[in-house]
Each structure stands twice: as C-alpha cells, then as structure tokens.
Amino acid sequence: MGIFPKRKEMRKEKNRNSFSGSIGFVLTAAGSAVGLGNIWRFPYLAAKDGGGLFLVIYLILAVTFGFTLLTTEIAIGRKTKQSPLTAYGKLRPKWGFLGVLACLVPVIIMPYYCVIGGWVVKYFLAYLTGGGVDTAQDSYFTGFITGEWQPMVLMAVFLFLVAFVIFQGVNTGIEMFSKVLMPLLLLLVVGIAIFSLTIHATDASGVTRTGMEGLKIYVIPNFEGMTVQGFFTVLLDAMGQLFFSLSVAMGIMVAYGSYVKDDENLVKSINQIEIFDTAVAFLAGVMIIPAVFTFMGREGMAASGPSLMFVSLPKVFEAMGRIGNLVGCLFFAMVLFAALTSAVSIMEAVVSSFMDKFHMSRRRATVLETVIALVGGIVVCLGYNKWYFEVKLPNGAVAQILDIMDYISNNLLMPLVAIGTCLLIGWVLKPSTVIDEVEKSGCKFGRRKLYLVMIRYIAPVLLVILLLKSLGILTII
C-alpha cells in the first residue's frame, strides 16, 4: 500500500505547471521583486543613509546576503515541487512549522498591499483624466484614505485584477502577464529617470537646482558625521530593504521555484534576477531623488513611504507645469504595473499553498484567497476612519492597522523565516541540499564557497541582529 501514495505524488509533481523557459521565470520573479518597496523605500533610504554609501553596501549585500536567500528559496521550491506551506515539511517533517510562517507572511501582506494598490489606481486615474493638479493639494491624500467607500472600491478593483491573473494559471496568467508588463515597466522607469536628470528649477529665494545635482547627492558617498553606529544603521537599512527588493522570506520564491523545470540553469536565472532588480531599484532613485531635490531641496528628500509617493511627488509634478500631468500619469502607470506584478506573486504564494496543502483546484484556492484578502482589505480601509487608533510598536513607531500588519509580516515573521531557513539548510540538512539542486542541470555554482559561509554563519547572525532591532531589544544600532 505504501507504493501508491508515492505514485500519486509523482504524478502530481509531473503534472505540475511550470514556466515555459528561463525568460518567463526571470521576468516573473523580477516582477515580484520590483514592487512598491523598491519605488518608495529605496530612494528614501539612499537619501537618508549617505547616498552612494548606501548604494555600495546594498550592492555588496545583494550579491552575498540576498543571493544566498534567493538561491536557497528557489532551490527549495524546485527540489520539492511544492509551495511554501508544504515545501519545508517535505524537506524535513519536523520543520513544517517554517512553511506555516512562510505562508502567513503573504496572507498578512496581501490585504494591505491591495489597499495601497487601490491608492495607486486612484492617483493614476486622477492624472489620466487631467486632474493631477488636484492631487498636490495638502488635504487630498488624507481626505481620500479617510473616506468610507472609495478606498474600499478601488482596493477591490485592484484585488480582482490580481485574482483574474492568478485564476488563469502559471503560463497563460502569471507568466504571460509578466512578459507584457515588465518590459513596459522597464521602459517607463528608464524614460522617467532620463527626464528627471534633465530638469531644473529656481525657487523663491533665487536658488537654481538641477536634476544632475540631485543625482550627485544620490550616487556620491557622503561620510560626513559617519560613526560606527551610523554605519551599522546603514547596513541594517540596506539588509531590510533586500527583503522587499528580492521578495525573499515571504514564500514567493519557493512557489515560483517550484514551477522551474529541472533542466533550467538556476545560476544564470538567479544572476539575471539580481541584476534586473538592482537596476530597477537604482533607477527608482534616479527617477525620484533628482526630481524631489530640484523642486523641494534636501528637505523634500526626508519623506518616505506613502508620504513620498502620494504627497511629495504630486507637488513635484505640479511644480513642473503643464508637462507635470503627463509625467505624473506615466509615473503612476509605472507604479501600478510594479504593484500589480508584486501583488500577483504575493497571491500566488498563498493560492499555490492552498492547492498543495488542501488539494484544492486553482479556481477554489483563488476564490478563497480573494475573499480573505477582501475582508482584510476592508478592515485596513476602516482603520483610517471608523476603526482608527494609534499604538506604539516595539521599534518605537506609532502605528494603526496597516502599520501593525506591516510590522508583523516584515519586521517579525520575515526575519524568523529567513533565520529558520538558514538553520535548516546550513546546519540540519547541510548546504549540499541546495548546491546539488542548483548544479543538477549541469551548471557550475560560481559562488559556492561564498554561499557556504553565508548560509551557515554570516546570514544568520545578521538576521538575528535585524530581528532584535525590530523587537526594540537592540537599541545601540
């Protein structure tokens, strides 16, 4: 009798959908990586943390720390042919709890990501219809998100767009969607970045600033007043950003890895994902920092997150004059594309988990996750009006519902998942589990020695420090 479950499992893995080729996988994985975190968080951190200094540290971490986690998760997915909820348990049954944590991350993120996606839809439609100048008013953003119905409706519109793509499946849905949107996104990013470097403006005091001056602030390292404590702050900021940038520790890359064919060159694909993501993150800074500096000076570069995208940048577009509405429309189209590709990957991590764990059809799993995200999204929207409250988090931030969900998923669960993954692969199963999977198609693991040191020693230590800082335990950094 013991033979039949294995045969059934083998048939299931054989029939599992897969990407048509490396291009589809790379564009889809890069689409997941290139999201709102790259666009509104990367430029702010770069401006805050010494410009070029942050860029250098981020690049070093991307090819070491980020590469290690990205490689590990994709290899786990391909080896097990399972989604995050079940993959870890298949590697080692007693470590199945890690899959539960990895699946919880996208479950928590999806509702509030769709709410923010609805905000992007609102601004894109405003600029598309020629009303971009209204978005620059001081009360516009607050007035919108505190409204009762419009944020919910637009959140639902964004969510249903994502669900439609997931409903179509891996090839005709996720992969095809990424192949269309990612080239358009890259084209818009490059175009807006070039435009941002050509602008100049003179303020009321007669001071003229240019986009090229803003670029210098962005790329030239600033060591003024730098201390050891300040350096570690930059290091942890860059490491935290990598979670957003590479979509690691949230189950996404495990799910996408499970759709990669066994004969694909993983090393080549992972290198391409790293390059694509780092390039877009850098270009996001080129788009935003020179423009904000030109029209708002250094003070304007202090904004981050939603306030940067939905408050500061509309003022920048207004200051551009007539062309500002067009630039704003293209910018929010680009942001919408980035948000959609990331949201698709977040939902797929949950849907594939439901399919593998509970043997659901894709249709039923998609409907279930859509309902969960819709209910959660409504709760997040109500958190800005009827259910508004403030609470202080362990890291010192003042938060409401969206911020609490973001803190739990990004500051607690993601470091825990990453630490657990390092311990499982580095010490319990041994790194050869991943190395053998990467090399089984015949490709050479070029950073093998680096991977061994990172997965067993350096990455776990850095992750523990990051977690302690998030918990407010480590305050000296």
N, C-alpha and C positions, 0 to 999 in steps of 0.2 A: 504493500500500500504506500510505502514511503516514496516510491518512484514517481507516482502520479502527480503529487504537488510540484515536484521539481520540473516535470514535463510541462505542466500548466504554466509554471513561472517562466520557463524557457520560451514557450510560445508567446507569452505576454511581452517578454523583452524583445523577441524577434519582430512582433507586430507593432512595437512602439514607434511612434512618429519620430522622424529625425530631420535635421536641416539638410537641404539639398546639396550643400557644399560649404566650403570654408568661408566664402564671401557672405553667404546668408548668416552663418553663425557669427562672424566678426561684426557685421553691421547690426545684428540683433543685440549682441552683447554690448557693443558700443552704444547703441541706442538706450539700453538700460543704464549704462554708466553716465551718459550725457543727460543730466536732468537739472532740476531746479537748484540742487546743491552746487553744481558747477557754475551756474549763471549768477546766483545772488550771494553765494557764500565765498567762493574762491576769490573774486575781486576784492571783497571787503577784507578778508584775511591777509591778502597780499599787501593791500594799502596799509593795514594796521601793523603788520609784522615786518616792516623794513623792506618792502618791495622785492628787489632781487634776492635778498637773503631768504625770504620765504620760498621763492621760486626754486632756488638751488636746493634747499632742504627738501622741498616737496618732490623734486625730480629724483633726488637720491633715494628717498623713501619709496617712490613709485616703482623704481627698478629693483628694490630689495624687499622691503616690507610688503608693499602692495602686490608685487609679483608673486611672493610666497603664498599669500592668502588666495589670490586669484587662481593660481595654478592648482592649489590644493582643492579648492571647491569645485572647479571644473573637472578635475581628475576624479574626485569622489562621485560626481554625477555620472560621468561616462562609465566608470568602473561598475557602479551599482545599477545603472539604468533606472534610477529611482529619483523621485522628488525629495526635497529636504526633509519632509516629515518622516519618511521611511528609509532614506539613504544611510543615515548614521547607524540605525539599528541593524541594517543589513551587514554593515562592516563589523560591528560588534554589538550584539543584542543589549548588553548592559548599558550601552551608551545611546540608546534610543531616545533618552530624555533630551539629548542635544538637538535631535531633529525636531522635537516639540518646540524648543526655544527658537530654533531657526525658522520654524513656520509661524510662530507667534509674531515675529518681527513684521513681516509683510501684512499680516492680519491687522495689526495695530496701525501700520503706516497708511494702508490703502484709504481708509475713510478721510483722514485729514489731508492726504495728498490730493484726493478728488475735490475737496473743498477749495484748496489753493488752485487746483486746475480750473475750477469754476471762476475764481477771481481772474485768472488769465484770460478766460473766454470773455468775461465782461470787458476787460480793457482792450482786447483785440477787436471786439465788435464796436467799441466806442471810437477807436481810431479808424476802423474800416468805414464807418459811416460819417467820418469827418468831424467827430466830436471830441477829438483828442485833447483840445484845449481845456475842456471841462475837467478832465482827469487831473490837471495840475492844481486845481483848487484845494486849499488846505483841508477842507472837510469832506472831500469826495470819497476817499478810501474808507475813512471811518464811517461815514454815512451809509456806504454800500454794505460793508461787512456786518454792521449792526442792524441792517434791515431784516425783516422776518421771512420774507418769501423769496426774493430774488436770489440771494446766495444759495438757497436750497435748490431752486430750479436749475441754476447754472451748474451746481455741483452734480445734479442728476444727469444733466446733458453730457457733461464730461465723462461721468461714470459709464453711461450707456454707450458712448463712443468706444471706450476701452473694452467694455464687455462684448461689443459686437466683434471686435478684432479677435479676442480670445475665443469667442464662440466658433470662429471659422477654422480654428486649429493651428497647428505649428507651421505648415507650409503655406497654405492659402491665406492664413490670417497673419500670424506674428511675423514670419519671415518676409512675406510679400509687403506687408505694411512697413517694415524697417527698410527694405530695399528702395522703397519710394520716398519715405520721409527723410532718411538720413542724408542722402545727397542734397536734398533741398535745404535741410538744416545747415549742413556744412557750407553751402553756397551763401546762405543768408548771414551766417556768422562771419565768414571771410569778408563779404561785401560791407557789412556794418562796421567791422573792425577797421577796414581801409578808410571808410568815410570818417570814422572817429578820429583818425590821425590827421585829417586834412582841415579840421575845423579850427576856428579861433574866435575869441570874443573879448570885448573891452567892458569892464564893469563900471559902476557909477563913479568910482574913485579914479578912473582913467588907466587902470592896470590892464594890460592885454595879456591873455593867456592862450596858449595853443595846445592842440592835441599832442603834438610831439613832446612838449614839456611834460605833459601828463604821462606819456609813455616812459620818459626817463625816470620819473618817480616810481613807476611800476617795475621797471626791469633793473635799475641800478641799485645794488645793495646799499642799505643805509645802516651803518653800525653806530650811529650817534646815540650815546647813552646806553648801549647794549651791555647787559650784565649776564652772568651765568644763569640767573633766574629768568631773565628775559629770553635767553637762547632756548631754554627748556620750554618756555611758553610757546615759542615759535615752533619748536619740534612737535609738541603735542597738538598744536593747532593744525599743523600740516598732516599729522597722522590721523587726527579725527576727520579731516577733510577727505582723506583717502577712502574712508568707509562710504562716504557719499559718492565720490568720484568713480570708484570701481565697482560699486554695488556688491561689496563683499559682506559676509556675516549677516546676510538677510535672506539666505536661501535661494536667491535668484540665480546665481552662477551654478549652484548644484543642479537646479532644474534645467537650465539651458545646457549644462554639460551632459545631462542625461540624453539629450537629443543629438549629440555629436556622434558621428559614425566612428567606428573603431579604427578605420584606416586614415582618418584625418590627422594632419600634422599639428598636434596641440601646441608645441613650442612656437611655431610660426604664427598660429592664430592668436595666442596669448600676447606675443610681441606686438602684433598689429592692434589688438585691443588697447594695450598700454599706450601705444603711440597715438592712436586716434583720440582716446580720452584725454591724455595730457595736452595734446594740441588744442582741442576744443576748450579745455579749462583755461589754458593760456590765452587763447583768442577771446574768451569771455572777458578776461581782464582788459585786453586791448580794446574791446568794444566799449566797456563801461568806464574804466578809470580815466582815460584821456577826456572823454566827454564830460563826466562829472567835474573833473578838475577845471576844465576850460570854462564852464558856466557857473560853477559853485565854489571853486577854490578847494583848498585842502580840507576845509570844514565839511564840505559836502561829501567827502570820501569816508566820513565816520559812520555813515548809515550802513546797515546790514539787513539781510533777510528781506521780509516783506516791505519794510520801510524804504529800502534801497530801490526795489523794483516798482513798487506801487505808489510811492510818494516822491522820492528824489528824482528818478528818471523821467517821469512825466513833466516835472518842472524843467528838466534839461531839454526835452523835446519842445516844450513851449518856447524856451529861450532861443531855439533855432529858427523861429519864424515860420514861414509857410511850409518849408520842407520838413519841419518837425513832425507834422501829422503823418507824412509818408514814412519817415524814418521810424516813428513810433509804431506804425502799423506793421512794418516789416519786422521790427524788433519783437513785438508781441506775437507775431506769427511764428517766429523762430522759437520763442519761449513756449508757445503752445505745442509745437512739434516735439520739443525736448520733453515737455511734461507728459505728453501722450506716450512717447516711446518708453519712458521710465515707468509710467503707470501700467502699461501693458505687461512689463516684466514683473512688476510687483504682484499684479493679479495672477499672472501665470504661475508664480511660485506657490500661491495658495491653491489655485484650481488643480494643478498637477498633483499637489499633496493630497487633496480630497480624492482625486481619481485613483491614486496608488494605494492610499490607506483604506478607503471605504469602497473601492471598486465601483465608483460612480462613472457614469458616462460624462463626457466633456460638457454636454448640454446641462445636465443636472448640477454638476460641480460649478459651472459658470453662473447659473441662476442662484445657487446658494450663496456664493461669494458676493454676487451683486447685491443681494438682499442684506447681507451682513454689512457690506460697505455703505449701502444706502442708509441703513439705520444709524450706523456710526457717524456718517457724514452729517445727518440731521442733528445728532447730538452736538457735534463740533460747531455747526452753524448756530445752534441755540446758545452755545457757550459765549457768544458775542452779544446776546441780548437778554432773553428771559432767564437763562441759567448762568449769567456772568458771575464770576467770583475770582478772587486772586489768592494764590497760595505761594509761599516761598519754598523753592526747591533746595535740596541739599547742596547744590553747586552755587547757591546764592541768587539765582534768577527768580524773578517774580513771574508766575505763570497762571494761565487759565487752561481750559480743557485741551485745546490744541497743543499748547506747550507741554502739558503733562504727558500726553500721548507721545509726543516727540522725544521727551526726556526718557521715558520708559523704554521706548524702542531703540533709540540711537545712543543714549548715554549709558544704559544699563544692559539691555539684552544683547546688543550687537557686540560689545566687548566680551561679554560672557561666552557668546557663541564662538567668537574668534579664539579666545583663550582655550575653550574646550576642544576646538578643532586642532589647535597646535599640540595640546597634550595627547589627544587621541592618535594623531598621525606621527608626532615626534617621538612619543615615548611608549604608547600602548601597542600600536600596530607597526611602528617603525616607518621612517621616511621612504623606505623601499616600496611601500604600498603605492605611493603617488609616483615615485620615479619610474617604477616598472610600467605603470599605466601610461605615463607620458611617452615612454620610449617604445611601447609595444607596436607602434606603426612603423618603427624603423628610424625615427628621427632622434637626433642626439640632444640630450638635455644639457644645453650650454652653460647654465648657471647652477649645475648640480651641487658643487661644494658650497656655494652661497646659500642654496636652498636648505641644505643640511644644517648649517649654522643658524639660519634664521628661524626655521620651524621648531628647532629644539631649544634654543637659548634666547636669542635677541628678541624675536617677535613676542613670545610670552611675557618677558619682562616689561617691554614697552607697553603691552596691552594691560598688564596689571597696574602699572603707573597711571595709564589713561583712565582705567576704571576707578581707581582710588581718588583721582582728581574729580571725576564726575560725581562721586559719592560725597565729596566735600571732606574726605578724610585727609587727603594730601593737599595742604594749603600753601606749602612753601614754594610751589611752582606756579 
